[in-house]
Each structure stands twice: as structure tokens, then as C-alpha cells.
Amino acid sequence: MYARLIGEEIAYRAEGPLLFLKRSLDVGLNEAVEVEGPDGSVRLGRIAALEQESVTVEMLDETAGLTLSGTRVRFFGEPLRFHVGPGLLGRVFNGIGKPLDGGPPLAAARAYRVDGLPIKPSARTAPDEYLETGFSAIDLMNSLVRGQKLPLFSGGGLPHDRIAVDIARNARLPDEQGDDFAIVFAGIGIPHDSAEFFREEMERSGALARTVLFLNLASDSSAQRLLTARFALTAAEYLAFTEGKHVLVILTDLTNYCEALREVSASRGEVPSRKGYPGYMYSDLATLYERAGRIQGRPGSVTQIPILTMPNDDITHPIPDLTGYITEGQIVLDRELHRRDLYPPIRLLPSLSRLMKDGTGRGRTHPDHPALAAQLYASYSQAQQTRVLASVVGEEGLAEKDRKLLAFGDAFEREVINQSDAVRTLEESMGAGWSVLRFLPPGELHRLDDRQIREHLS
């Protein structure tokens, strides 16, 4: 599995998923090890900490059946690697790349380090090509661009799992062959019912054929949870930069990842920072998010939609707060829209795609797309302000213009944001947008020019 054996040791102490060894070899942090139990079974681990006289090994597999007597640890002198090859699509793996679908081991063509290699800034290509998700609130209003990292901020009880599956099923490259597109989907620290939901929905819809699925369960070790996203991103980099595909990576739930990071940090005795999370959480998350992008001279791309649940719906919590600094925007789910049975319950005003302007407009989506999105956003913002006013003076106390804004706001949420089970192309989303703008008089459409009003609203 690894290049060379540099030595082996016998464990002298164990605490939970940690094995402690006497240090007699020159080894480094995060290097891969194999732990052989008394029955001959081999488990995967990595070096978690180094002391002057001891080495701490973090177990990535189950520790059941391991005893100190007869347990041997082998060092291989290199970091963890994921063996990938052409048969990657359609497979289901656990959090550390072992098959869960009953299929044979992957016929490996290459072995990539799971921690990835940083892309030099001078080698990066600016993202400027549109990627369609099937949701109007994203495609029309907060467009996703290939190579972008656009997180989805959710909350407990909101349908982020359903949204993740729908994006995986319906995302596509506009006007291009489907063979150029692939999905890498990673469930991190998820319960068994969510794992089965992901697997069954992907199989039922046929999306699994173009997907690599990683499932890390809540019952798996915290150390394995920290590696699931890295194995998934390694698979995405192989598909993108070796096979030339445009890859959309969906990671859910990054909050579980950060909780595991806090747990592992505490077990190592590290000094905590905000809310108990380690002070290096920002740089650790950056090692995941910055693996999105495009490389000059390579045809593929890696696009990320990381999903995280905000504790207590607090967008200032350290996890969404730090994520917002690293990524290029955010999609925010709204509990009030969810209570009104609107799906997807995306709250548009705090949502933002910072790269939308680079991937939309003439030659990319539609010449009138940016102006339509700007007008819808401006009018919806006015409608929200009018709702606040109406709650004070009553709707009967509003001017006629304000009543039309209220009607527009209701229609926009009902006809554009809400899709139920319908999948829309960008053209259909734009059609829905033009339709609801008819609630407003032409004199209020300040973001549109005369031609656009004449062609689309007359």
C-alpha cells in the first residue's frame, strides 16, 4: 500500500482511539501507519503527536479486538495516500477510501496524497464559466461559477440534505456533454438514516453513475471524520486535473468536521480558542476550501459547495464566520420560508455569489441575466422593507405603489424561489423572473433599460 517500510514498534499504552509507542525511529506528523492486531487484521492509522520519548498514533479504523499484547505498528515514512483510477465514478467509499458498495478494490492507476498539494497562485485560472444547479435562487440570483467555493449556511431541521441531493442529481454544464461533468459527494459525521437517504436517492435517480460517494458515519471515529473531506477532494482533483472533468464537490456537514477538529484538539491537550475550537481552525478549513479552482493548461475544474449547519442559526458563530472569510459568498437558508413550506427556503438578501459577475452575461449565460437579477434583488429588498412598514400601519394604510411591491414580494417567493420538486433550466428561471416583474409599473424598474422592458415586459 505504501512505498517502503521504515520500521515497526509495539504499543505500550492505549486510550480510546489513541495508541502510545516508545519513540525509536525518525518519523513525522501525519505519516501513515499500519496497526496489526493479534489476529493478523490490519488497521489504518496516522501519527498524531510526537514527544521526546513517545509517538501517539491516531486510529482511523475500528479498534475493537486490539490488545496491547501482540499489537504491532508499522511505519512507512510517508503521508496517507488515496489510490485512484479510471473506475472511480459510481463507487461508494467510507471516510478513508475503503469500498462500501460490495465491489472490488479500485484498480489504482495513481496514488495521491490526501492532504493535497497547494495550487500556486500564478498557476490558477480565474473562474468565469457558469455551472447550473437547477435552483432559480442560485442559478438566477447567485450564480455558481466553475472553480468557485460557495458554501450553504443552514440550521438544524432545515432541508440541507434534500438540497444537497437535488443539486447532485440536477447540476449540469450548460450546452456541454455530460461526460465532462462529475460529482464528488461526501457525507461527514452523518447518521445512518442520512447515509441511506443519500445512497438510495443517488441510485434511484441514476446520478450515482457520475458520482463518487463518501459516507462517514456519526459512529465512526473523529479522526476518520477529519480525513473524509480530504479523501473526497483527492478524488475530485484526480477527476479534474487528470481525467479533465469539471467536478462539483458537495461536502455535508462541515460543522461535524469542525466538532471533530475540536474533539481531537482537546484530546491532544491543545489550548482552545473561540468556543473551544482550536486557534488553527481557520487555516485548517483553508486547506479544504482552497483546493477548489482551475489550473492553467488543464481542462478540468474543482467547484465546491460545502454545507454547514449554524449552531442556534448564528451566522456569527466561528464556523460560518471563518468560512465566510475564505470562500466566495454564501447561500443562506431561512427558517421562516421553511415554515411556510417553500422549497428551497433560500433567504436571498444575505446570500451572495461574489463571482457571479464573472460567469454570467453575454457569451456566458444570457445578455440580460445580470440586469434581471439586479432588478429582482432591488425590488425584493424594497418589498421586504414595505412588509415591515405594513406590519406597523397595516396594508390598507399603504400607497398603491407599496401594495404592488407587497404583491411582487409574495409572487417572487411563490413563483421564483419556491420550486417544490420542479427542476428549472436557467431559461425557465429567467422566464419566472420576468413574469413576476409584471406586478411592478415600468417606472419602478430602474435596473432595466428600455429595450429590456419592451422585449420582456410589454
Order of alpha helices (4+ residues) and beta strands (2+ residues): beta-beta-beta-beta-beta-beta-beta-beta-beta-beta-beta-beta-alpha-beta-beta-alpha-beta-alpha-beta-alpha-beta-alpha-alpha-beta-beta-alpha-beta-alpha-beta-alpha-alpha-alpha-alpha-alpha
